[in-house]
Amino acid sequence: MNELDEIRNCLIEMKDLSSLMVDLAFSAVMYNSEDIAEEVYLLEERMDELTLKVKRLALLVAKKEEDPVKLLSVIDMADTNEQISDAAYKISDLILRDVEPHPIIKKIMEDTEEELGRVTVHPASLLIGKTLKQLKLPSKIGTRILAIKRGTRYIYNPGKDDKIEEGDVLIAVGSDLDKLRKLAGEEVEEE
């Protein structure tokens, strides 16, 4: 893969990452979720890595370009995505710093029927080896998978053909995440 292809792939991941981070940051505040706020923190670290990689690659490509000034737009795009991720981090940092949400945010939380969370897929899970299409989570349990964290890699907006593997961390939204937790093999506390 050449440097321009690597830059392209990085910028696509950065776009997906910044979009997910904004969604997660607002959700962290709405649901007062340290779990999700911590996920934003981890994603922000990944964004920092990608920003640095794009800038390094752009410098390598600039040596070969007739008009290296054109690469400034690539660096600008990386910086803009970095700024979006920094803003998302600042939003979720309210939760990590234990800042009490304003009453209007609490009102929004009360009016929202969905919750957002992280669910880890355990060894005995019924989800393992199945595609999202096979699982039909939105229709069966009212849950959508926003991202799959597999090791240090993220699959953003996973498609119907993406398979669930043991150890995956599912970032999901739905009206009853406890159903997903049970399917994933997590212990769920009864209320």
Phi, psi and omega per residue, in radians:
M1 nan 2.325 3.135
N2 -1.498 3.009 -3.051
E3 -1.082 -0.666 -3.137
L4 -1.144 -0.659 3.077
D5 -1.148 -0.701 3.107
E6 -1.107 -0.747 3.105
I7 -1.057 -0.809 3.140
R8 -1.006 -0.842 -3.137
N9 -1.086 -0.701 3.111
C10 -1.100 -0.791 -3.110
L11 -1.140 -0.628 3.081
I12 -1.135 -0.789 3.114
E13 -1.097 -0.693 3.137
M14 -1.103 -0.712 3.116
K15 -1.082 -0.854 3.137
D16 -1.101 -0.721 -3.121
L17 -1.120 -0.793 -3.115
S18 -1.140 -0.669 3.105
S19 -1.107 -0.818 3.110
L20 -1.083 -0.717 -3.106
M21 -1.096 -0.715 3.122
V22 -1.107 -0.807 3.106
D23 -1.024 -0.803 -3.109
L24 -1.181 -0.665 -3.128
A25 -1.099 -0.819 3.115
F26 -1.131 -0.665 3.111
S27 -1.146 -0.676 3.112
A28 -1.021 -0.742 3.137
V29 -1.250 -0.795 -3.109
M30 -1.051 -0.717 -3.086
Y31 -1.732 0.091 -3.131
N32 0.873 0.859 -3.019
S33 -1.842 1.898 3.051
E34 -1.138 -0.594 3.127
D35 -0.970 -0.876 -3.118
I36 -1.259 -0.658 3.097
A37 -1.059 -0.681 3.097
E38 -1.157 -0.609 3.085
E39 -1.109 -0.710 3.092
V40 -1.077 -0.708 3.101
Y41 -1.023 -0.793 3.130
L42 -1.133 -0.701 3.121
L43 -1.155 -0.584 3.126
E44 -1.145 -0.639 3.070
E45 -1.102 -0.720 3.096
R46 -1.101 -0.705 3.132
M47 -1.096 -0.694 3.093
D48 -1.039 -0.765 3.118
E49 -1.072 -0.784 -3.126
L50 -1.138 -0.694 3.129
T51 -1.066 -0.814 3.124
L52 -1.095 -0.729 3.140
K53 -1.090 -0.781 3.138
V54 -1.078 -0.749 -3.134
K55 -1.126 -0.735 3.107
R56 -1.102 -0.786 3.127
L57 -1.107 -0.697 3.132
A58 -1.082 -0.665 3.102
L59 -1.154 -0.678 3.093
L60 -1.122 -0.769 -3.139
V61 -1.170 -0.619 -3.103
A62 -1.020 -0.566 3.134
K63 -1.107 -0.482 -3.060
K64 -1.715 -0.230 -3.044
E65 -1.454 2.524 3.026
E66 -1.194 -0.725 -3.129
D67 -2.153 1.437 -3.066
P68 -1.141 -0.287 3.136
V69 -1.069 -0.489 3.120
K70 -1.046 -0.442 -3.125
L71 -1.292 -0.180 3.087
L72 -1.048 -0.588 3.126
S73 -1.131 -0.571 3.091
V74 -1.153 -0.795 3.127
I75 -1.144 -0.697 3.085
D76 -1.058 -0.728 3.138
M77 -1.108 -0.754 3.112
A78 -1.104 -0.764 3.132
D79 -1.107 -0.690 3.136
T80 -1.118 -0.777 3.088
N81 -1.107 -0.640 3.086
E82 -1.096 -0.724 3.123
Q83 -1.129 -0.688 3.091
I84 -1.087 -0.766 -3.128
S85 -1.170 -0.639 3.081
D86 -1.094 -0.704 3.115
A87 -1.136 -0.720 3.103
A88 -1.093 -0.723 3.109
Y89 -1.068 -0.752 3.142
K90 -1.091 -0.630 3.111
I91 -1.140 -0.869 -3.105
S92 -1.249 -0.395 3.125
D93 -1.103 -0.398 3.064
L94 -0.992 -0.694 -3.135
I95 -1.278 -0.750 -3.112
L96 -1.154 -0.482 3.100
R97 -1.580 0.072 3.083
D98 1.079 0.696 3.069
V99 -1.409 2.240 -3.125
E100 -1.168 2.146 3.125
P101 -1.104 2.552 3.090
H102 -1.092 2.611 -3.140
P103 -0.949 -0.530 3.132
I104 -1.164 -0.582 3.096
I105 -1.206 -0.703 3.084
K106 -1.070 -0.675 3.125
K107 -1.108 -0.731 3.102
I108 -1.077 -0.736 3.140
M109 -1.065 -0.707 -3.134
E110 -1.149 -0.592 -3.097
D111 -1.468 -0.139 -3.111
T112 -1.645 2.249 -3.097
E113 -1.580 -0.209 -3.096
E114 -1.767 2.650 3.005
E115 -2.117 2.799 -3.136
L116 -2.206 2.439 -3.137
G117 -2.898 3.088 3.086
R118 -1.843 2.365 3.140
V119 -2.282 2.188 -3.139
T120 -1.644 2.333 3.135
V121 -1.505 2.004 -3.089
H122 -1.585 2.871 -3.029
P123 -0.941 -0.635 -3.078
A124 -1.597 0.204 -3.047
S125 -1.144 2.483 3.062
L126 -1.279 -0.224 -3.089
L127 -1.387 -0.439 -3.000
I128 -1.045 2.276 3.079
G129 1.457 -0.051 -3.119
K130 -1.753 2.562 3.074
T131 -1.456 2.828 3.090
L132 -1.095 -0.555 3.100
K133 -1.118 -0.760 3.131
Q134 -1.138 -0.643 -3.066
L135 -1.302 -0.582 -3.140
K136 0.866 0.812 -3.073
L137 -1.042 -0.715 -3.132
P138 -1.050 -0.725 -3.098
S139 -1.439 -0.563 -3.083
K140 -1.441 -0.748 -3.091
I141 -2.234 0.145 3.075
G142 1.189 0.624 -3.084
T143 -2.243 2.385 3.057
R144 -1.987 2.447 3.072
I145 -1.618 2.041 3.131
L146 -1.474 -0.587 -3.130
A147 -2.786 2.725 3.047
I148 -2.126 2.186 3.061
K149 -1.743 2.054 -3.117
R150 -2.091 1.756 -3.031
G151 1.191 -2.097 3.104
T152 -1.779 -0.004 -3.095
R153 -1.701 2.533 3.085
Y154 -1.984 2.449 2.971
I155 -1.903 1.897 -3.090
Y156 -1.539 2.499 -3.139
N157 0.754 1.071 -3.070
P158 -1.036 2.541 -3.124
G159 -1.602 3.053 -3.072
K160 -1.082 -0.406 -3.109
D161 -1.632 -0.034 3.101
D162 -1.272 2.302 -3.127
K163 -1.693 2.586 3.064
I164 -1.533 2.357 3.113
E165 -2.105 2.737 3.070
E166 -1.000 2.372 3.123
G167 1.555 -0.193 3.087
D168 -1.039 2.539 2.985
V169 -1.897 2.048 -3.118
L170 -1.633 2.209 3.028
I171 -1.739 1.952 -2.939
A172 -2.280 2.761 3.057
V173 -2.308 2.435 3.135
G174 -3.135 3.078 -3.097
S175 -1.428 -0.307 -3.136
D176 -2.656 1.482 -3.113
L177 -1.208 -0.285 3.109
D178 -1.079 -0.565 3.092
K179 -1.121 -0.733 3.101
L180 -1.164 -0.696 3.115
R181 -1.048 -0.727 3.116
K182 -1.115 -0.778 3.115
L183 -1.093 -0.553 -3.122
A184 -1.420 -0.121 3.111
G185 1.554 0.229 3.095
E186 -1.433 2.611 3.016
E187 -1.293 2.281 3.139
V188 -2.038 2.200 3.131
E189 -1.344 2.291 3.081
E190 -1.410 2.440 -3.141
E191 -1.540 nan nan
